[in-house]
Amino acid sequence: MQKKFISHGCSYDVEFFETENSCMIRFYDSKNEEYGKSLHDLVIVEPSYGFLLVQYIGNDAVLGGVLNEKYFSKDMTENIIGFLNDNLPKCRNVYFPYHIDFVSVSDYDEYNGEY
């Protein structure tokens, strides 16, 4: 399932990957993923903006994850929880504790076909 998350003047694409007992949520910009039909030569892979994991435990749920602080802030937490409640019926009206890390990227490694 794909949706849009909008908060504090920002808009991000969202994908939900659901299983029976959990749901992985990925935040990203879809325009960064228009690769065409085949990959060759120089390929620039833009990382996602973050991931959240909802785990269903009995009739309740817990949320954990990591969001890039370049795109997200603690001020958005209430909107994130509301967004999940709107899109994941199992998260509505249940005990729903959470821990979200807002992180900055300090380094990375990549291979893009050129070197």
C-alpha positions as CSV (number, residue, x, y, z in Angstrom):
1,M,0.0,0.0,0.0
2,Q,1.3,3.5,-0.9
3,K,0.3,6.7,0.7
4,K,1.5,10.3,1.2
5,F,2.5,11.6,4.7
6,I,2.2,15.4,5.1
7,S,3.4,17.3,8.1
8,H,4.8,20.7,8.9
9,G,4.9,21.7,5.2
10,C,6.7,18.5,4.1
11,S,5.3,15.7,2.0
12,Y,6.8,12.2,1.7
13,D,5.8,9.0,-0.1
14,V,5.1,6.1,2.2
15,E,5.0,2.4,1.6
16,F,3.5,-0.2,4.0
17,F,4.8,-3.7,4.0
18,E,2.4,-5.7,6.1
19,T,2.5,-9.2,7.6
20,E,0.2,-10.9,10.0
21,N,2.0,-9.6,13.1
22,S,3.8,-6.5,11.9
23,C,4.1,-3.7,9.4
24,M,7.2,-2.0,8.1
25,I,6.7,1.6,7.0
26,R,9.2,3.2,4.6
27,F,9.3,7.0,4.0
28,Y,10.9,8.2,0.7
29,D,10.6,10.4,-2.3
30,S,9.3,8.4,-5.3
31,K,10.8,10.8,-7.9
32,N,14.3,9.6,-6.6
33,E,13.4,6.0,-7.7
34,E,12.6,6.5,-11.4
35,Y,15.3,4.2,-12.8
36,G,13.9,3.2,-16.1
37,K,13.9,-0.4,-17.5
38,S,17.4,-1.5,-16.9
39,L,20.3,-0.5,-14.7
40,H,23.7,0.2,-16.3
41,D,26.7,2.5,-15.9
42,L,26.3,5.1,-13.3
43,V,23.4,4.5,-10.9
44,I,22.7,6.9,-8.1
45,V,20.7,5.2,-5.3
46,E,19.0,7.7,-3.0
47,P,18.4,6.3,0.5
48,S,15.0,6.2,2.0
49,Y,14.2,8.9,4.7
50,G,13.5,6.3,7.4
51,F,11.8,3.2,8.5
52,L,9.3,2.4,11.2
53,L,8.2,-1.0,12.5
54,V,4.8,-1.6,14.1
55,Q,4.6,-4.9,15.9
56,Y,1.1,-6.2,16.9
57,I,1.2,-7.8,20.4
58,G,-2.2,-9.3,21.4
59,N,-4.7,-6.5,21.0
60,D,-2.0,-3.8,21.3
61,A,0.9,-2.5,19.2
62,V,4.4,-1.1,19.7
63,L,6.2,1.2,17.3
64,G,10.0,1.6,16.8
65,G,12.2,3.0,14.1
66,V,14.6,5.4,12.7
67,L,13.9,8.6,10.8
68,N,16.4,10.9,9.2
69,E,16.4,14.3,11.0
70,K,17.1,16.0,7.7
71,Y,13.5,15.3,6.9
72,F,11.8,14.6,10.2
73,S,11.7,16.1,13.7
74,K,10.2,15.4,17.1
75,D,7.6,18.0,16.3
76,M,6.1,15.6,13.7
77,T,5.7,12.7,16.1
78,E,2.0,13.4,16.8
79,N,1.3,13.6,13.1
80,I,3.2,10.3,12.5
81,I,1.1,8.5,15.1
82,G,-2.1,10.0,13.7
83,F,-1.0,8.9,10.2
84,L,-0.4,5.3,11.4
85,N,-3.8,5.3,13.2
86,D,-5.5,6.5,10.0
87,N,-3.8,3.9,7.8
88,L,-3.4,0.8,10.1
89,P,-6.7,-0.2,11.7
90,K,-5.0,-2.5,14.1
91,C,-3.3,0.6,15.7
92,R,-6.6,2.4,16.5
93,N,-7.9,2.5,20.0
94,V,-5.1,0.3,21.4
95,Y,-2.2,0.8,23.8
96,F,0.5,2.0,21.3
97,P,3.9,2.9,23.0
98,Y,6.6,4.1,20.7
99,H,10.3,4.9,20.4
100,I,11.5,6.8,17.3
101,D,15.2,7.8,16.8
102,F,15.7,10.9,14.8
103,V,19.2,10.5,13.4
104,S,21.7,12.3,11.2
105,V,23.8,10.5,8.7
106,S,27.5,10.8,9.5
107,D,28.9,8.5,6.8
108,Y,27.9,6.1,4.1
109,D,29.3,3.6,1.6
110,E,28.1,3.1,-2.0
111,Y,28.8,1.4,-5.2
112,N,27.3,3.0,-8.3
113,G,28.8,1.0,-11.3
114,E,31.4,3.6,-12.1
115,Y,34.2,2.5,-9.9
